[in-house]
Amino acid sequence: MTDVWKPHATVAAVIERDNRFLIVEEIASGKTVYNQPAGHLEPGESLVDAVIRETQEESAWQFTPEYISGIYRWDETRKNRCFLRVAFVGSCDAHDATQALDSSIIRTLWLTREELIAEPDKLRTPMVLRCIDDYLEGKKFPLSLLTDIS
């Protein structure tokens, strides 16, 4: 029997404050890149729980998801990988400045869209800017779109 092909299931948090977006500067494949707080879904975890956890681990901010701005499929053909990303929009109010961030994270930044597009080679994937653009265009889907079935 042949192995079944499976995409990577990921989540991302789109958080805007004063026209700036919460971005993590991280090391990925030996490069310093920008990304939203984002990561893989873990076994037994809901998508909402995953984005709350990833945001906390990568930025030390407590994230409250309010809605979904998009669901994305990205083929990273050079590495023969595919990603499915659910982007959540929400707010973050509590920050734990004493929390150690994930080992791959250099720091968190609040950047404008213009600052991000000024350094296109630093975007980890094309999904980073697309998620921001869809948010700015007002794309909005309720969290109730997601259903966990046990």
N, C-alpha and C positions, 0 to 999 in steps of 0.2 A: 504494500500500500504506500502511495506517495504522501509525503507530508502536505497538509493543507496550508496554503498561503494565508498569512495573517498580517494585517496592517498593525502598526503601533497605535494604540488608543491613547490619546493625550488630551489634556485640558490646558487652558490658559486664562489668565485674569487680565481684563482690560480695565484699568483704574485711572480715571482722569481727575486731576485737581488743578484748578487755576490754569487751564489749557496745557497742562503738562501730564505726561503719562508715566506711571510707575514702570520702570525698566530695570532689569537685572543685567549687570555686566558680568559675563561668565566666560570660563574657558570651555570650549567645545572643539574636539578634534585638534587640540593644540593651538587654537586661535582664540583671541579675545573678541567676543561678540556681544551684541545686544539682543535681548529677548524679553517678552513679558514673563512674569512669574508663571511657570508652566512645567508640566511634567507628565509622566505616565500614570495611567490608572493602575491601581494595585488590586490584587485579588480580593473579592468581597467588598470592594469600595464603590460607593455611588459616584457618579460624575461630579455632583455638587460637593460631596465630601473630599474628593480628590483635589478640586481647585482650591478649596479652603486650606487643605493640608499643604499643597505645593506653595501657595502664596506665603503661608506662615514659615515654612522651611527655607524658602529662597529669599524672603525679604524681611521677615520678622514683623510683618503687618498682619493683623487679624482682618480677613476679607469677608464681606457679606455680599454674596451674589444676589443680584436683583433680576437679571434676565440674561438670555442668550443672544449674542449678536451674530453668531454664525456657526456653521458646521463646515469644516474644510477637509478636503482630501488633497494631500500633496505627495507627488511621486518624486522622491529623491533618486533619480535614475542612476546617478554616478555611483551610488552605494547600494543600488538595488533594494531600496526600502520605500515603504509607503506609510504615511501618517494620516490618521483621522484625528482632527483637533476640534474640540468644542470650546468656543470662546465665550466666557461669561463676563458680563459687565456688572460692576458693583462698586461698593465703597469700602474704605478701610479707615478706621478711626484709631484703634489701639495699636501702638507700636512698642515692641520690646527691644530697646536699644542694647540690652545685655545679652540677647540671644545670639548664639553663634549661627551663622548662615551655612547652608550646604557647602561642602568642600569645593565645589566647582565655581561658586559665586565669589566674585571679586568685591562687588559693592552694588548697592542699589542707587538709582538715579531717578530724578523726575525730569524728563525731556519732552520738548515740544515735538510735534510732527516734523517741523522744519529741521530741527536738530538731527532727527533720525534720518531724514532723506538726504541730509548733507553728507552722511557717511554710509552710503549704500552697502559697501563691502563689510560693514560691521554688523549688519542684520543677520541673525543666525539663519533665518529662513525667509522666504517671501511671505510667509504667513504673518510675520510680525506687523508689517505695514498694512497688509490686507485687513487684519483684524481691527486695527485702528481706523482705517478708512471706512469699513462697514459700520463701526460704531459712530463715526462722525456723520455718515449718511443717514443715521437713524434706524438702522436695521435692528429689530427688536422682536424677540420671540420669548414667550413665557417659560419659566422654569417647569411649568406643568407639562411642557412638551416631552420631558424626560419621564420615563416610567421604569422603575426597578421591579423586576419580577423574580421572586424567589422560587 
